[in-house]
Amino acid sequence: MSCKRVLEAGKLIHTNIAVKLSDDLLIGIEHTKKISPECNVASVSFQEEKALHMSSEDKLRVVLNDPKFGMFSLFKYHWNKGYLNDAMMRSNTVYCTHIFSLYFALPILVFFSQWMMYIALIANEHASFDGNFCPNKSKWYHKLLMSGISIMYFIKSFVVWDNLTKRIKLDKVYPCLDIWVMFDTFQEFIFNILVYGANIWIVFVESDIQDMILNSIAMEFLMQFDNEFQAFYFNYLPGAAEEIYDDVFVTPQDNRELIMKKMETSKSFRIMRYCTYIPFKIIVLSLILFPVICLFMIFYAPICK
């Protein structure tokens, strides 16, 4: 491997980080900004042409992958249009997740249940923590497991970053014109980061190896609960996802124009954008620092656990 290739890869990483830091995860300038002169950027006409020839499965995938379309946006769709049950009528089938999403606000309940269980698990670990950050009393296989899990999350941290890159570069996106979209975006990224960090902490403070594994699995379940509910909702009625893609989703260029126009006409929306500027930067910085923390824990945890 030549030094030139190493330098080129480092430059690409630097550019990619700079682009994400200059974005706010809502507008998505990665669609139009080249990370290298050799890169290709799809034209607006190409994106529109591609959208016209997408299959129902492709549209479902886009809706599920857009991090800005979460539980709040799903409930908003259901409240405004999904309650008409057109998708169920077309399939001649009754699904409880669809009907009771209106009666009991199931997507909102998913959001609250995730945070309630997360807070309870963290509170339980905090109550049992003795305040010693380097007791060095664990058996060798506890230390080995701690180091192995840190290595696993170190590897996974790069997957998380790539997942962010892929999910904010869709050909059509959910329009970011209200506070519910911002809630969904924060939930998708902040909650995942908190879960990963909590998993490392749980494994470090737990003394029983089975509790280490079971609590970590419980945290992973919490992280995926909202995505699984959304997948169930649309897999039963894929026509609903196709309808959302066709009627609600817009191109990234249109999304930027809509955001700029609403900022000019709505003072409350403009204030909301300014208030979320720093939190969005914190999300990106957290994703950047996560592999550094994992790398540190690979060596610190076995020594101090």
N, C-alpha and C positions, 0 to 999 in steps of 0.2 A: 504494500500500500504506500503510494508516494505521499510526500508531505503536501504536495499541491492538492491532492484529493481530500486530505484531512482538513486543509484550510478552507477548501470549497464547501465541505460539509458543515464546518463550523460557521461559515458565513451564512449558509442557508438557515441554520438553527437560529442565529442572531436575528436574521431578517424576519423569520417566522414569529419569534417572540415579540419583536418590535411591532409587527402588524397587529398581533393580538392585543398588545398593550394600548395601541392607538384606537382599537375598536371597543365597542361596549357590549358585544355579544348580541345586540339587537339589530344593528344595521348590517353587519357582515361585509366589511370592505375587502375581505379576502377573495371575494368573487371577482374583483376588478383589479386588484393590485398584484403585480408580478413579484414573486419572491426572488426571481432571477431573470435576466434578460432572455434566457433560452426557454422560459416557460411559456405555455400557451394559456390564454384566457379566453373562455368561450364568449362569443358575442351575444348580445341580447336576442337577436333574431334566431340564433342557433338554440338558445335556451327555450325560447317560445316554441320553436319547431319541435324540439325534443319533448316538451310538455304535451303537445298535441297528440303524440304517438305513444304515450305511456300506457301500459296495461293497468288493469285494476289492481293487480298485485304490486306493481311499482308505486302506484299512488298510495296504497296502504302503507308500504314501507316508508315513503317520504313522511307521511303523517305521523307514524310511530317514531321516526328518527328525529323529528324536529324537537329540540329540547324546549322550545318556546311554547309548544302545544302540550301542556300538562293537565293536571287535574282541574285547575281553575278554568282553563280555556275549554276543557271538555265539558264541564258543567255549564259554562256559559252557552256553548253550542246546544247542549241538551235543553237548557231553559228556553232558548230563543227559537229553536227549530226541531231538535230531536224529539221533543215531547209530542210532536204530531204523529210519530210512529210510522212515518212513510217507509222507512227502511224495513221495518217488520212486515208491513203490509205487502211490500214487494216480494218478500221471501215467504210469506204465509206462515210465519213462525212467531211464537211469543217467547221472548227472553226476559228473565227477571232482572238481569243486570241493566237492561235498557229501561224497563218500566220503573223500577225502584230507584234508579239514578235520579229520577224526578221527585218521587215521593219522599225519599230519605237523603237526597243529596249525596249519594254514595261516593262520587269523586272527592268531595270535600271531606267526608268522613275518612277516606283513605289518607288524605294529607294530615289530619289531626291524629289519626291512629299511629302514623309513622313517628311523629314528633313525641307523642305521649310515651310510646314504648322506648324510644331513644333516650329521652330524659330519665325514664325510670331505670334503665340499664346503667346509665352514667351515674345516677345518684346512688345506686347500689354499690358500684365499684368505688365511688368516692367515700361512702360510709365505711367500707372495709379497708381503705388505704390508711396505713399508719404514718404516712408523711415521710418515710425514708426513701429517697430516690436512688440509693445505692446500697441496699442491704447485703448483696452478694452472699445469699444464703441458699439459693436454689440448687437443686441437684443438676448434674451435668446434662442430663437429657432435657431438663426444662430450658437450660441455656441454649442447647442445640436447637430446640423447637423455636425459641425466640429469635435466634439468628436466622433460621430457615424462613420463618414468616416475614422477617424484615427483608430478606433477599427477594422473596416472592412479591412483596409490595413495591420494592425498588424496581423490579421488572415491570410490574403492573402500572407503575406511575407513568411510564412512557406510553403504555397502551391507553391510559386515561387521556393523555395529551392528544394522541392521535385520534381518539374518539371525539374529542372536542373539535379538532380540525375537520373531521369528516362531517360531523353533524351540523356545523354552521356553514357548510358549503353546498347546501342543497339547491337544486334548480328552482324550486318554489318553496316559500316559507310562510309561516303564519304571520299575518300583519301585526306589528308591535305598536298598537295604538291605545292600549289601556294598561292599568296597573296590574291586571290579572296576568298578563303576559310576563310582566317583570317578576311577579311572585313565582310563576312556573319556572322561569329561567334561574332564579336564585335557588329554588328548591332542587332543581335538577343537578346543579353543580355544587352548591354549598353543602347540601345534605350528603352528597357522595363523599366530599372531602372530609366532612366531620365523621362519617362512618368509618372511612379508612383510618383516620387518625385515632378514633376510639378503639378500633380493633387492635392496633399496635399497643395502645395503652392497656387494654384489657389483658392481653397476653403477657405484658410486662408485670402487672401487679398481681395477677392470679397465681395461686400457689399449686392448684390442682390442674394437671394437664388436660383432663377431660373438660373441666370448666373453661379452660382456655379455648379449646376447639369449639365447644358448644356455643359459648357466648359470641365467638367470632362468626359462626354460622348464623346465629340469630341476627347479628348486625347486618350481614350480607342479605338476609331475607328482607329486613326492613328497607334496605336500599333499593331493592328490586320490586317492592310491593306495588308502587304506583305504576311502574312500567308494565307489570304483569296485568294489572287491572285494565289498563288502557288497551293492551293487546287482546285480552278476553273480549272487551267491549266491541272492538272493531273486527276481530276474527269471526265473531258470531254474525255480525252485520257489516260485512266489508263494503256494502253499498253506502253506508254512512261515511266511511273514510273517503271513498271516491267522491261523494257529494261535497265534503269539506275541502278536498283538494281542488275540485273544479270551481266551487263557488266562493271559497273563503281564502285559500292560499293565493299568494301573489309572487311575482318574480322578485328577486332581491333588489333590483333596480326600482321597481314599483314600491317596494317596502320602504326604501330610503326616501323616495319622493313623498310618500304618505306621511312618514315621520316628520320630515322637514316642513311639510304643509301644516300638519297639526301643531307643530311647535310655534308656528307663526300665528295660528288662529286660537290656540288654547293656552291660556296662562297656566292653568293647573297642570296640564300635561308637560309644559316647559319646565315648571318647577320640579315635577316628578323626575324628569330626565336628569336634571342637575343633581338632585338628591341621590340618584342611583349611580352617578358617575364613579365615585370612589368605591362603593361596594362592588361594582363590576371589575374594577381594577384589582381589588383584593382577591376576587375569585381567580383571576389569571395569575396573580402573584403566588397564590396558594398552590396552584397547579405547578408553577415553576419550582417552588420550594419543596414540594412533596418528595421528589426523588432525593433531594439533599437530606431531608429528615430521615428517610428510609435508609440511606447510606450510612448516616451517623448511627442509627439504631442497630445496624448489622454488627458494629463493633462495641458500642456502648452497652447494649442490652445483655450480651453474654457475660460481660465483665461485672455488671452491677446487679443483675437479676438475682 
